[in-house]
Amino acid sequence: MTEIMKASLENGVQKIRITAEKGYHPAHIQLQKGIPAEITFHRVTPSNCYKEILFEEEGILEPIAQDEEKVIRFTPQDLGEHEFSCGMKMQKGTYTVVEKTKKSLSLLQRFWITSIFTVPLVILMIGMSTGGISHQVMRWGTFF
């Protein structure tokens, strides 16, 4: 099975570059549903087969000259595997539309969130062990 290349997300737009030369490279890409996509095609080959780019399900048919870059823009909506091809439908590639991925917290964000909850506990433990915090505070949460 051929590897699927995921589009990168830049300023709320999915971006990926595909080269047209003896097929499409990468030939299989992944996009997220509901996020605008910009697929940049670079035609290297002089073959007339690659003179157009067709996204039939999206209603897109665009001409592209040799050594030209053409940006195809659309917002994927239908989940699953879809096809793009040359205008003659001889050279083909696929794009798979998946649900949006949830953004995970960065390492720095996780550090600050952990610190907010950990620092007060550390101060309380140090105070209890050195005797700096009274006996009454140490009994909070107990039933005695």
Buried (B, 14 or more C-beta within 10 A) or exposed (E): EEEBBBBEBEEEBBBBBBBBEEBBBBBBBBBBBEBBBBBEBBBBBEBEBBBBBBBEBBEBEEEBEEEEEBEBEBEBEEEEEBEBBBBEEEBEBBBBBBEEEEEEEEEEEEEEEEEEEEEEEEEBEEBBEEEEBEEEEEEEEEEE
